[in-house]
Amino acid sequence: MTPEARAELILKVQAQEREIARLRSLLDEIHRGAATVPPAPPRYDAAGQVPAICEWSIDDCGTWIGTCGVEWVMNEGTSTPPENGMQFCPRCGKPLVALPAKWDEWGDPIVDDDEGAEEKAS
């Protein structure tokens, strides 16, 4: 290993150690109640506005993803967030609206993909 590569590696490790120390300090503050987890940055709709609702859709792995960036997995298989009693997003606190989900015979989500629609149109 060249001296330059070694020095670069040492700098990277030192930066990672500083970040770990910062995160540990933040966790200690949170546990003591002296700090709170910062809110997630707002997501904007196509018109550049922050939506009044958090719209959730399901991906092909069964994870529900909200417009605020939250990712949530339901343990009940083919159930939706409202079917599990969720009315508000746990991340942003806005009213939760779940887009309709379709399930196959094995309980896996069926996700409409634009590529398949384009292939059929060709």
C-alpha positions in Angstrom: 0.0 0.0 0.0 1.4 3.4 -1.0 1.8 6.0 1.7 -0.8 8.2 0.0 -3.4 5.4 0.0 -2.6 4.6 3.6 -3.0 8.3 4.6 -6.3 8.5 2.7 -7.6 5.3 4.4 -6.6 6.7 7.8 -8.6 9.9 7.1 -11.7 7.9 6.0 -11.5 5.8 9.2 -11.1 8.9 11.4 -14.2 10.5 9.7 -16.2 7.4 10.3 -15.2 7.3 14.0 -16.2 11.0 14.3 -19.6 10.2 12.8 -20.1 7.2 15.1 -19.3 9.4 18.1 -21.7 12.0 17.0 -24.5 9.4 16.5 -23.8 7.8 19.9 -24.0 11.3 21.5 -27.3 11.9 19.8 -28.7 8.6 20.9 -27.7 9.3 24.5 -29.5 12.7 24.3 -32.6 11.0 22.9 -32.6 8.4 25.7 -32.2 11.1 28.3 -35.1 13.0 26.7 -32.8 16.0 26.0 -33.2 15.7 22.2 -35.8 14.5 19.8 -35.4 12.8 16.5 -35.5 15.5 13.8 -38.6 15.4 11.6 -38.2 14.1 8.1 -37.8 16.7 5.4 -41.1 17.3 3.5 -41.8 15.6 0.2 -43.4 17.7 -2.5 -46.0 16.8 -5.1 -45.8 17.5 -8.8 -47.1 21.0 -8.2 -44.3 21.7 -5.7 -46.6 21.7 -2.8 -46.4 19.7 0.4 -49.4 17.3 0.3 -52.0 17.3 3.0 -52.1 13.5 3.2 -49.5 10.8 3.2 -50.2 8.5 0.3 -49.0 4.9 0.7 -48.4 2.4 -2.1 -47.0 -1.1 -2.0 -43.9 -2.2 -3.8 -43.2 -5.7 -5.3 -41.6 -6.9 -2.0 -44.7 -6.1 0.1 -43.3 -2.9 1.7 -45.7 0.0 2.0 -44.0 3.3 1.1 -45.4 6.7 2.0 -44.9 10.0 0.2 -43.0 11.2 3.2 -40.5 8.3 2.7 -41.7 6.0 5.4 -41.3 2.3 4.7 -43.6 -0.1 6.6 -44.2 -3.9 6.4 -47.5 -5.4 7.5 -47.1 -8.7 9.4 -50.6 -9.8 8.5 -49.8 -10.8 4.9 -52.3 -9.3 2.5 -53.5 -6.5 4.8 -53.4 -2.8 4.2 -52.4 -0.1 6.7 -56.1 0.9 7.3 -57.0 -2.7 7.8 -54.4 -2.7 10.6 -56.0 0.3 12.2 -53.5 2.9 10.9 -55.2 6.2 10.2 -52.1 8.5 10.4 -48.6 8.1 9.1 -46.2 7.3 12.0 -43.4 9.4 10.4 -45.1 12.6 9.3 -48.4 12.4 11.2 -50.6 13.2 8.2 -53.8 11.3 7.4 -52.8 8.1 5.7 -54.3 7.1 2.4 -53.4 3.6 1.1 -53.6 3.1 -2.6 -55.6 -0.1 -3.6 -53.4 -3.2 -3.5 -53.9 -6.4 -5.5 -52.6 -9.8 -4.3 -51.8 -13.0 -6.1 -52.9 -16.4 -4.9 -49.7 -16.8 -2.8 -50.3 -13.5 -0.9 -47.7 -11.5 -2.8 -48.5 -8.0 -4.0 -49.2 -7.4 -7.7 -47.6 -4.2 -8.7 -48.6 -2.4 -12.0 -45.4 -1.6 -13.9 -45.2 0.9 -16.6 -42.8 -1.3 -18.6 -45.3 -4.0 -19.0 -47.9 -1.5 -20.2 -45.4 -0.1 -22.8 -44.6 -3.7 -24.0 -48.3 -4.5 -24.5 -48.9 -1.2 -26.4 -46.1 -2.1 -28.8 
